[in-house]
């Protein structure tokens, strides 16, 4: 029995630490960062920026996620969605999680400073602090506009990917930032409606808790309209071409369909489906940006 316990323990610990990193969120963030890298490149992305930039950005995002787990341990224990996380269940202790987060942060900075560039390292650190400290510690419990202001940290990855390749900030990368920044409120508020009771129990002033579900539905609709308009800016500024325009209109039209029906409030399951679709929307939009980018390059080749 003791031999079995010894053999199982390492694998279990590895999974607990992995859960601290919020891997599904990190994968989406790194995906948008990689798209930023490709859009910043006239051809193929330099291998060093692609590999070490992606890894450094991923480690920074994972560090911020781990700190979020530490700060939110008590709130997580009160919420159905999060009460089985490693810290609320006691499978990991706060000290181990904090050491783990610090190691990830140091590794991220070392990789980015030495193998990518200092600007990307500084912006990655700023995004990590923005999410794990400014948003999680202060904004999340201070204002129902927490996700609007704090969304800036989550919108940084495509800018980080861009700077990993070029070493400079570019207005086009800020368009990518703007898309994710405007996408974040309707994405997260849909989940907040679905888990309104959870947030109320944890005394977290998410918009549905403080202003009601009907008001939040209206805000989701308004932000979705704004998102559809903002998503057309890459085409309007000649950053992308017709393929992206068609994809943006179709994806945005479906998102708007969800938002309108959510506003009408006829289906209790719609908030969760809207939340899930919003993830596919962002992945589809950035995939269209990537495909369109190389289609333009190939069509211009002699």
NORZI-V249811 format. One record per backbone hydrogen bond with DSSP energy under -1.0 kcal/mol. CO is the residue of the C=O (numbers start at 0). NH is the residue of the N-H. Records with the same first field share a line. If there is no record, write none. Layout:
CO = NH, NH
This chain:
0 = 4
1 = 5
2 = 6
3 = 7
4 = 8
7 = 11
8 = 12
9 = 13
10 = 14
11 = 15
12 = 16
13 = 17
14 = 18
15 = 19
18 = 21
21 = 25
22 = 26
23 = 27
24 = 28
25 = 29
26 = 30
27 = 31
28 = 32
29 = 33
30 = 34
31 = 35
32 = 36
33 = 37
34 = 38
35 = 39
37 = 40
45 = 49
46 = 50
47 = 51
49 = 53
50 = 54
51 = 55
52 = 56
53 = 57
54 = 58
55 = 59
56 = 60
57 = 61
58 = 62
59 = 63
60 = 64
61 = 65
62 = 66
63 = 67
64 = 68
65 = 69
66 = 70
67 = 71
69 = 72
71 = 75
72 = 76
74 = 77
78 = 82
81 = 84
84 = 88
85 = 90, 91
92 = 96
93 = 97
94 = 98
95 = 99
96 = 100
97 = 101
98 = 102
99 = 103
100 = 104
101 = 105
102 = 106
103 = 107
104 = 108
105 = 109
106 = 110
107 = 111
108 = 112
109 = 113
110 = 114
111 = 115
116 = 120
117 = 121
118 = 122
119 = 123
120 = 124
121 = 125
122 = 126
123 = 127
124 = 128
125 = 129
126 = 130
127 = 131
128 = 132, 133
129 = 134
130 = 135
132 = 136, 137
133 = 138
134 = 139
138 = 141, 142
142 = 145
144 = 148
145 = 149
148 = 151
149 = 152
150 = 154
152 = 155
155 = 158, 159
156 = 160
157 = 161
158 = 162
159 = 163
161 = 165
162 = 166
169 = 173
170 = 174
171 = 175
172 = 176
173 = 177
174 = 178
175 = 179
176 = 180
177 = 181
178 = 182
179 = 183
182 = 186
183 = 187
184 = 188
185 = 189
187 = 191
188 = 192
189 = 193
190 = 194
192 = 195
194 = 198
195 = 199
196 = 200
197 = 201
198 = 203
199 = 202
203 = 205
205 = 208, 209
206 = 210
211 = 215
212 = 216
213 = 217
214 = 218
215 = 219
216 = 220
217 = 221
218 = 222
219 = 223
220 = 224
221 = 225
222 = 226
223 = 227
224 = 228
225 = 229
226 = 230
228 = 231
229 = 232
231 = 235
232 = 236
233 = 238, 239
234 = 237
240 = 244
241 = 245
242 = 246
243 = 247
244 = 248
245 = 249
246 = 250
247 = 251
248 = 252
249 = 253
250 = 254
251 = 255
252 = 256
253 = 257
254 = 258
255 = 259
256 = 260
257 = 261
258 = 262
259 = 263
266 = 269
268 = 272
269 = 273
270 = 274
271 = 275
272 = 276
273 = 277
274 = 278
275 = 279
276 = 280
277 = 281
278 = 282
279 = 283
280 = 284
281 = 285
282 = 286
283 = 287
284 = 288
285 = 289
286 = 290
287 = 291
288 = 292
289 = 293
290 = 294
291 = 295
292 = 296
293 = 297
294 = 298
295 = 299
